[in-house]
Amino acid sequence: MPRDSRLWMWAQACEVLEQAERLHRRFFEPQRPVASRPTWEPPVDIIESRDLLRITIVLPGVPPDAIKVTVRDGVLIVSGNKPLAIDPDIAVIHCLEIPYGRFERNILLPAGHFQMGEPICEHGCLTLVLHKTA
C-alpha cells in the first residue's frame, strides 16, 4: 500500500508541475499584434546589378495610393493597409488565406547612395528601382 500512495503522490506532483509550466509559457508568450503594428510582411525580391538595385514587393489587391514608401537611416520601409473587402459582421468567412490589414516591410539597403526612380505598380507588385549614384 505505501508504494501505491507514493506513485499517486508522484503523479499528482508531475501534474502540478505540468500546470505550472503551461502557465509559465502562457505568461511569457509573445504579445498579440497591436493595431499600430503590422499584421503581415509582404514578400520581396531584391536584385542588385552594377548600376541599380531593383526591389519588387508583392502586394496583391493593394491599391497604389494605399502604399507608403520611405527611406530612413539606410532602411527602405514599405507600409500600408489592405482593408478586408467585406463586412465580417454580415458575412460568413469560410477561408481567409490572403493577408489583410496593416503591412510593413523593412529592407536594409546596401552601403552607398541611391536615387529612387518612379515606382511601378502593376499586376499586384510594386517595383522600385534605386539607381546607384557616386
Sequence and secondary structure as in RCSB ss.txt:
>XXXX:A:sequence
MPRDSRLWMWAQACEVLEQAERLHRRFFEPQRPVASRPTWEPPVDIIESRDLLRITIVLPGVPPDAIKVTVRDGV
LIVSGNKPLAIDPDIAVIHCLEIPYGRFERNILLPAGHFQMGEPICEHGCLTLVLHKTA
>XXXX:A:secstr
 HHHHHHHHHHHHHHHHHHHHHHHHHHTS     TTS SB   EEEEE SSEEEEEEE TT  GGGEEEEEETTE
EEEEEEE  SS TTTS  S   S  EEEEEEEE  SSEEEE   EEETTEEEEEEEEE 
